[in-house]
Amino acid sequence: MKPRVSRGQAASRLAPTPAARLSPQDEHIFRELMERFAVLSEMCFRFSQDIYLRTGAVPELDVEETVRRNVSIARRVFGDRFLEILATIYLKKSVGARELAAILGGLTTPDISRKLRVLEMAGLVETGPSFGDPDQTRFSLTHKGVVIARLGEPVFLYLRLAEGWNTPTSEVRPAAEAEGAEKAADVHAEART
């Protein structure tokens, strides 16, 4: 299956420009990686189309139902900080609730424990004993959780590359936080006028 995007076309048309000035060698690497992501994107699109074809489901015939199903899955699996939890467990392999709360910030250990139970009921996370403290539960991904994390990892890599690979994490704010800051600035600007 040959991708529709040609090598030259991918870098110039689909790739964002790097955030900082790059050396010619780094610019070449950046463009090459963006081309690879364009090819991966096309391959994923074709894979999805093949799945739809094999299952007899044609999303274009019932767009509303496809949207409803996808939104339901997105809320169940990726909402309420679940994606952050899955991504963290994927990289750390195994983590306790207290450790996870400290890594993610803004959540208490009981909050994390509730979210982990939801992910466990969804078949994405499983529990196991801690090697250092037998009374503390450790959480790891199930096979299904690993598959989801592996499928999502290229998205994180693409966004890191597009935003500037080495951009310090303190400069990157969650979209909701950034939106809230913008709204607050708008309110303050209106109050001054």
N, C-alpha and C positions, 0 to 999 in steps of 0.2 A: 504494500500500500504506500504509494508515493505522496508525500505531503504537497498540498496545493501551493504553499508559500515557497518561493525560491530563496536562495541564500541572500542574494543582493537585496531583494524586496523586503525581507524580514527586518533587516537592521535599519533601513532608512524609513520605512513606512510605519512599522509597529513599535519600534523601540523608543522609549523616552530618552532624553539626553541625560548624561550623568549629572548629579547634583554639583559636583566640584570639578575644577579643571583637572584633567588627567594627563599623564604623560602619553606620548603616542603609543607606547607598548600597552599601557593600561587601557587606553581608549580602544585599542584593537581587541583586547580581552573582553572589555565591556560589550562591544558590538557583537563579538562572537557568541557570548553567553546570551545576549538578547535574541540573537538568531535561533539559538537552540531552544529558548523558551517559546518562540513563535512556532517552531516545528512541533514542540511538545503540545502546545495548545491545539494545533491542527490535528495532531494524532488523537488527542483526547476527544475532540469534536467528532472525529470519524468513529472512534470507539463507541461513543454514546449513540451515534446514529445507527451503528451496527446492532447495539443492544436493543434499541427501539424496534429495529427491523425484525430481529430474531424473536422478540416477544410479542410482536404484532401491535405494540403500542405506538401510536403516532401522535406525538404531543401537539402537533399543529391541528389535529382534528378536534381536540378538546383542551384548548389552552387553559381554560379556567380550572379544570380538574388537575391538570399538570401543575399549575401555579399553586393550587391549594395543597397538593401533596408535598411539593417542594418546600413551601413555607412551613408546613407542619413539621417536616423533617428538620429544617433549619432551626426552628424554635426548640425542638426537642433535643437536638444534638449540639447545636452551635450557640444557642442562646444562653442567657443567664451565667455567663463566664465559663460555660462547659468547654468551649474550644480552648481557652487558656489552660484549663485543667488537663485536658487530653494532651495538648502540646507539651506541657511541662512533664507529665508522667512519661510521655514517649521519650523525651531526651534524658530524663533521669533514671528511667527503667523502673524504679520503685521509689515510693515516697510515702511518708506519714502525713496525716491530716495537719498536724501542727506545723511541720516543715512546709507543706504546700501553702498554708495560710500565710506564713512568713514570706515565701517567694512571691506570691501573687499580690499581697498587700490589700488592704481595704476589706478583708473578710476575716471573721472570727473562725476559730477552729470548729465550733458547732456549725457555722454556716457551711464550711468546707465539707464537713462530715455529711450534712444533708445532701449537698450536691453530689458527693461521691456515691451516696446510696442511690440517687436517681440514675447516675451513670452505671452503677452496678446492676440495677434493675433493667436497664436498657441493654445489658450484655456487653458493655464497653470496658468496664473496669472490674477487676477481681481483687479479693483481699488475700493476704498471706501474713504470716507472723514476721515480726521484726527479728533480725538475728541478734541485735544488741540488747533489745528489751522485749522479752516474750509477751509482755502485757500490751505492747503497742502494735496496732495493726498497720501493715504496709499495703499500699495500693499499687497495682501494676495494670497494664492494659491486657485485655483478652486478645485473642486472635482478631476478632472483629474490630476492636479498638486500635490495634496495630495497623490493620489495613487502612482504616480511616486516616490515621496519622500519616502513614506513608503516602497516601493519595494527596493529603493536604500539604505535605512538606514542600513540594515545588512551589506552591502558592506563597509560602513564607519566604522561600529563597528568591522568588521573582520580586516580591515587594521589597526585600532587603536590597537587592541589586538596583531596583528602580529608585529607591529612596536614598541610595548612597550606602554602599556595603558597610562602611565603618562608621556610619552616623551614630554618635553616642545615644544610648537608649534614653537618657534623660531628656534629650531634645525631641523625642518622638512621644506625642501624647495620643491617648485613645481618641477616636473620632468623636465620641459623645462628650468627652471632656473638652476637646477643642471647640466643639459646637456650643457647649455651655459657656465657655469663655467668650466666644464671639457674641452670643446673645447678651451677656452681661455688659460687654463693651458697647453694644448698640443701645442698651437701656441707659447707660451712663452718658453716652453721646446725646441721646434724646433729652435727657434731663438738663443738660447744659444749654440746649437751644431754646 
